[in-house]
Amino acid sequence: MTLTVFLAVLAAAFLHAAWNALIKTGASKQSAMLILSFGHAICGAGVALWKGWLPANAVPWAIASGLIHMCYQTFLSYAYDHGDLSRVYPIARGAAPMLVLIISALFLSDQMDRAELIGVLILGLGILLMARGVFTSGESRKMLPFALGSAVATAGYSITDGLGARVAGDAVLYVGWLMMISAIFYTPAALALKGRAILSAPPKAWVMGLIAASASFGAYAIAVWAMTVAPIALVAALRETSILFAVLIGWLLFGEKMGRDKWIAIGVILTGVIITRL
């Protein structure tokens, strides 16, 4: 992985943590996620007008990913109903790199050198250390199945979109169409789960949601582009450094507790990131 790709993925990680923080600030997480989906569709429509149609051979990948993204958004919004940003986010993101690594090793042709492999494993260990606090700190465990479901979905769409963008030959074009397809799937699912009341949100929520959508779209376009020029498992692992940003945002902006376990986990995660660059 080149330095340019490495820095781009880190920038995407920060943007990802930022939009999750914006979603967490909303009173209704489902409404915030629906607004985010609308914003994604607007961004995607702009890309489609600029770049044109998605190649036919990439359409099945985008449809499959749209369904997976629908599950991801649903799980994540429910998880944030029951847990702090600095706990939900690590669990939701934590298992994904390990799942992607296993699937990549078994089924894909991507090659990783020894340092990158060790770095990914250490990174994953740090993420798991960050997540374990839910079992030891008396925090609500209702979020666990939703956060873990989000992790599985993250692994699924990471691989699907990495391969889909390679087929499409243009990561930004692929992500633009994906976001429109995802909104088509997620909107009726959200309405079925929460009813039309989910559409009722104050103007401030719409403004914040559309800002979050722009950050989310940019973050994911960068990440998917990186997957077309670097091993998918490595990019997926480095994206999870967004956990560091999410923890700091939760601490500085939301006043969430920062115990020794979180600081140790941060150190392990940073070690994994450094090793991937050796």
C-alpha positions, 0 to 999 in steps of 0.5 A: 500500500502506497503512502497516498492510499494509506493517508487517504484511507485514514482521512476516510476513517475520520470522516466515517467516525464524524458522520457516526457522531452526527447520527448519534447526536439525533434524538431519533437514530432511525430518522437520522439514518433515513435522512442520511440515506436520502442524502446518499441518494442525492450525492449518488444522483449527482455522480450519475449525472456527471459520470453516466450509467453503471456498467451492466456487469457491475449492477449485480454487485451494487444490488447485492451491496445495497441489500447489505447496506440496508441491513447495516444501517438498520442494525447500526441505528438500533445499536445507537439507541442502546449504547454509547458511541465509544462502545457501539462503534468499536463493536460494530466495526471491530469484527469486520476486519477479521471476517474480511481477512479470513474471506480474502485469504480463502477466496480472493487473490489479494496478497498481503505481506507478513508485516501487513498480516501481523498489523491487521491481526494486532489491529483486530486485537486492539479493536476487540479490547476496545469492545470488551468494556460492554461486558465489564462496565455494566453497560447495556447489552441490548445493543450487542446483537445489533452491533454484531449484526452491523459488523457482519454487514460491514464485512459483507459490503466491504468485500462486495464493493471492493470487487464491484468497483474493480468490475465497474472500473470507476470507484466513484461511479460505482459508489454513486449508483450504490448509494441510490440503490441502497436508499431504494432498499432502506427507505421502505424497510425503515418505514415498515419498522417505524412507520411514517413518524420516522419522516418527522424531523426538525429542520436542524436534523435534516441539515445535520443529516445531509452534512453527515451524508456528504461526509459518509459519501466521501469517506466511502468513495475514498475507501472503495477507491483504495480497495481497487488499488490495494488489498481489500482486507488491508483497506478494511482493517485500516478503515477501522482506525476510525474507532480511534476518532470515534472514541475521542469524539465520544470523550471530548464532545459527548463526555463519555468515560475514558478508562484505562481499558480504552487507552490500552486498546487505543495503543494496541490499535495504533501499533497495528496501524504502524506495523502495516506501514513497515 
